[in-house]
Amino acid sequence: LCTGSYLDMEKTSHWFYQLVRSSWPHVPQSNSWHLVFQPCSQSYQFWLSRGKGLTVEMLFRVRHFDIFVVSQLADAQKSHSMWPETYAAAEAKFFWHVARQVPCESLHLKCLQVFTCILRGTGFSSSTWKIEVMHLLTTISLSGWHRREFAWQLWDIMAHLYDCLQLKCLEHFVLGSKQLPA
């Protein structure tokens, strides 16, 4: 499924098509459902119909622990595909881990919402604020994320971002992080 050292989207898509096509007759619903394949550049789509129809789109991804690479077209003008990384699973597990430890009145997610909503359009992405909050959740005691400390939490997030801007370095929280809990 590779071309050189990269996973090839077209080969992967063709492999998936062959796999589904050869397996479909063995599925009990194949007698009452009609299956039509619709390959596209970034994913694989097929149409299931039985009276009304249903489009199913498969987005390919490769998992390495909680880091995934996801199929996506590199550029509208380019014909080749790339597989960018996504850390959503690792980040979700981190927030789940934190949620089990913080007091029930914790406002860590409110801090994240404040920054992503109020500062939208300022050049900072929501993932920047998420990284900031994740860094601070590992450096500030989880018992310190109370309502009465909300203004200080916002200040700490801004101060940390300011320091990162001065150093011209905002380290990704998941990649190579020594703060990420096992």
C-alpha positions as CSV (number, residue, x, y, z in Angstrom):
1,L,0.0,0.0,0.0
2,C,3.0,2.3,0.0
3,T,4.8,4.3,-2.7
4,G,8.3,4.7,-1.5
5,S,8.2,5.3,2.3
6,Y,4.7,6.9,2.2
7,L,1.3,5.3,2.4
8,D,-0.4,5.7,-1.0
9,M,-4.0,7.0,-0.9
10,E,-4.9,5.5,-4.3
11,K,-3.5,2.1,-3.5
12,T,-5.2,2.1,-0.1
13,S,-8.5,3.2,-1.6
14,H,-8.2,0.4,-4.3
15,W,-7.3,-2.2,-1.6
16,F,-10.4,-1.1,0.4
17,Y,-12.6,-1.3,-2.6
18,Q,-11.4,-4.9,-3.4
19,L,-11.9,-5.9,0.2
20,V,-15.5,-4.6,0.5
21,R,-16.5,-5.8,-3.0
22,S,-15.3,-9.4,-2.2
23,S,-16.8,-9.4,1.3
24,W,-20.2,-7.9,0.4
25,P,-21.8,-11.1,-0.9
26,H,-21.2,-12.7,2.5
27,V,-23.0,-10.0,4.4
28,P,-26.6,-11.1,5.2
29,Q,-28.0,-7.7,4.2
30,S,-26.5,-7.9,0.7
31,N,-29.7,-9.6,-0.5
32,S,-31.8,-6.6,0.4
33,W,-29.4,-3.7,0.0
34,H,-27.7,-2.4,-3.2
35,L,-24.1,-1.3,-2.9
36,V,-22.4,1.1,-5.3
37,F,-18.8,2.3,-4.9
38,Q,-17.9,5.9,-5.4
39,P,-14.2,6.5,-5.0
40,C,-13.1,10.1,-4.3
41,S,-9.7,11.7,-3.7
42,Q,-9.7,12.0,0.1
43,S,-11.8,9.1,1.3
44,Y,-13.8,6.2,0.0
45,Q,-17.6,6.6,-0.5
46,F,-20.2,4.0,-1.2
47,W,-23.9,4.3,-1.7
48,L,-26.3,1.8,0.1
49,S,-29.8,1.8,-1.1
50,R,-33.0,-0.1,-0.2
51,G,-35.8,2.2,-1.2
52,K,-34.1,5.2,0.3
53,G,-30.4,5.6,0.0
54,L,-27.5,6.2,2.4
55,T,-24.1,7.5,1.5
56,V,-21.3,6.1,3.7
57,E,-17.9,7.8,3.6
58,M,-14.8,6.1,4.9
59,L,-11.9,8.3,5.9
60,F,-8.7,6.3,6.2
61,R,-6.4,6.6,9.1
62,V,-3.4,4.8,10.6
63,R,-3.0,4.6,14.3
64,H,0.3,4.8,16.2
65,F,-0.7,4.7,19.9
66,D,-3.1,7.7,20.2
67,I,-1.7,9.6,17.2
68,F,-3.4,9.1,13.9
69,V,-2.5,10.0,10.3
70,V,-5.6,10.8,8.3
71,S,-6.1,10.6,4.6
72,Q,-6.5,14.0,3.1
73,L,-5.8,15.6,-0.2
74,A,-2.6,17.7,0.1
75,D,-3.8,20.6,-2.1
76,A,-6.7,21.1,-4.5
77,Q,-4.2,21.6,-7.4
78,K,-2.0,18.6,-6.6
79,S,-2.9,15.0,-7.5
80,H,-1.1,13.3,-4.7
81,S,-2.5,12.8,-1.2
82,M,-0.8,13.4,2.2
83,W,-1.6,11.9,5.6
84,P,-1.5,14.7,8.2
85,E,-1.3,13.7,11.9
86,T,-4.1,14.2,14.4
87,Y,-3.7,14.1,18.1
88,A,-7.4,14.3,19.0
89,A,-7.5,10.8,20.6
90,A,-4.5,11.5,22.8
91,E,-5.9,15.0,23.7
92,A,-9.4,13.5,24.5
93,K,-7.8,10.9,26.8
94,F,-5.8,13.6,28.5
95,F,-8.9,15.7,29.2
96,W,-10.7,12.6,30.4
97,H,-7.8,11.8,32.7
98,V,-8.0,15.4,34.1
99,A,-11.7,15.4,34.4
100,R,-11.5,12.4,36.8
101,Q,-9.1,14.4,39.1
102,V,-10.3,18.0,39.1
103,P,-13.0,19.2,41.5
104,C,-16.5,19.1,40.1
105,E,-16.7,22.9,40.0
106,S,-13.4,23.2,38.0
107,L,-13.4,25.8,35.2
108,H,-10.5,24.5,33.1
109,L,-12.8,23.9,30.1
110,K,-14.4,27.3,30.6
111,C,-11.0,28.9,30.3
112,L,-10.5,27.1,27.0
113,Q,-13.9,28.2,25.8
114,V,-13.3,31.8,26.7
115,F,-10.1,32.0,24.7
116,T,-11.4,30.1,21.7
117,C,-14.5,32.3,21.5
118,I,-13.3,35.8,22.5
119,L,-10.0,35.7,20.6
120,R,-11.4,34.1,17.4
121,G,-9.9,35.8,14.4
122,T,-6.8,37.1,16.2
123,G,-4.4,34.7,14.5
124,F,-4.3,32.1,17.3
125,S,-6.1,28.8,16.5
126,S,-8.3,27.0,18.9
127,S,-5.6,24.3,19.1
128,T,-3.1,26.9,20.4
129,W,-5.4,27.6,23.3
130,K,-6.0,23.9,23.9
131,I,-2.2,23.4,24.0
132,E,-1.9,26.2,26.5
133,V,-4.6,24.9,28.8
134,M,-3.2,21.3,28.6
135,H,0.3,22.7,29.6
136,L,-1.2,24.6,32.5
137,L,-3.3,21.6,33.7
138,T,0.0,19.8,34.3
139,T,1.8,22.7,35.9
140,I,-0.9,24.2,38.1
141,S,-2.3,22.0,40.9
142,L,-5.6,20.6,39.7
143,S,-7.2,21.7,43.0
144,G,-6.4,25.3,42.0
145,W,-8.8,25.3,39.1
146,H,-11.8,26.7,41.2
147,R,-14.2,29.4,40.2
148,R,-12.6,31.8,42.6
149,E,-9.3,31.4,40.7
150,F,-10.8,31.9,37.3
151,A,-9.2,35.3,36.6
152,W,-5.8,34.0,37.7
153,Q,-6.2,31.0,35.5
154,L,-6.9,33.2,32.5
155,W,-3.9,35.3,33.4
156,D,-1.6,32.2,33.7
157,I,-2.7,31.1,30.2
158,M,-1.9,34.5,28.7
159,A,1.4,34.7,30.6
160,H,2.5,31.3,29.4
161,L,1.6,32.2,25.8
162,Y,3.5,35.5,26.2
163,D,6.6,33.6,27.4
164,C,6.3,31.1,24.4
165,L,6.0,34.1,22.0
166,Q,9.1,35.7,23.5
167,L,11.0,32.4,23.1
168,K,9.3,31.9,19.6
169,C,8.5,28.4,20.7
170,L,5.2,26.8,21.6
171,E,5.9,23.1,22.1
172,H,3.2,20.7,21.1
173,F,1.6,19.1,24.2
174,V,1.4,15.5,22.9
175,L,4.7,15.2,20.9
176,G,7.6,14.5,23.1
177,S,5.9,15.9,26.1
178,K,7.3,14.9,29.5
179,Q,4.2,16.3,31.1
180,L,1.7,14.0,29.4
181,P,0.5,11.4,31.9
182,A,1.1,7.8,30.9
